[in-house]
Amino acid sequence: MKPIGASEVAKHYGLKSLNEACELSKVARPTMNHWFKHKRQLFEVVILGCVQLKIMGAKTYGNQKIED
């Protein structure tokens, strides 16, 4: 059985892909993969934050518009 990867975890939490998490968080994919392998708690927090942004609609944070 193949070990679960970063992309599978992102999908498990409801994101389309790891790339969606990268876009929402503005974190590069290699960095996300590094966090997945070496800083799992940080990776999980970032993924959960991305899920929350997706739920809220990624264009606003509190009263502020998120700028690209």
PyMOL commands that set and color helices and strands:
alter all, ss='L'
color gray80, all
select helices_A, chain A and resi 6-12+18-25+29-38+40-56
alter helices_A, ss='H'
color red, helices_A
select strands_A, chain A and resi 60-61+64-65
alter strands_A, ss='S'
color yellow, strands_A
deselect
rebuild
show_as cartoon
